[in-house]
Every structure is written in C-alpha cells, then in structure tokens.
Amino acid sequence: MLRLTLQYSDAEVAAAMARALVLRTFGARYVRALIDQARFAQGLAEPPEPILTGNAIADSLDVQPHPLDSYDALPPQKPNLRLPS
C-alpha cells in the first residue's frame, strides 16, 4: 500500500481503499486495480513506475519538469539548402 502512495495521489489511494472495503476485496493488487479503473474512466493513463537506483540521495530527488511553452518562442531555423559537393 505504501508503494501505491508513491505512484498515485493520496486521494486516489484513499478512494480506492474505501471502494475495496465496500466490495470486500482486500490487498494492494485490488486497490491498484480500482485506482486504474477510476483513472481510465477519467481518460487518465497509468503513471510511470518510480525508478529506484538504490542510491538514497538519487532516490529522494523530486524532479519537476519545466513548462515547454518557451520552446514555442524559439526563432525558426532557416533550412540548409546546400547540396553536398
């Protein structure tokens, strides 16, 4: 269950655990299946598995991607139309 909280949000895990109790299905596999069913119903994909390297410092890093909007503002490149000689 703890590993599920690393991959999914706390709210998703809590909702799936509540649903699992109602359905009387116990175990992390059932909870994960319920989370995935709810995500797919919302059009969300399964999040990627966390990568664990065994290095405590590397494993504790939280890398946030930057917005890619700045790439749209790059000047267009002129195509190189030279033919090789």
C-alpha angles and dihedrals in degrees: 000000000000090000089054089059089056092054102034133035120271090244092055092049093046092049092048092048090052090049091047090054091051090050091043091233111140130194140063093269092059092046091050091049090052091049091050092047091053092046094048090049087057092048093252123139126227110273117244119265113261113254113233116195100179090243107115094209094049093044092053095054116112109202116194117199116235122235112273094211091100090067089064089062095057114118114255115258119235110238116246103239097176115124117222113256 
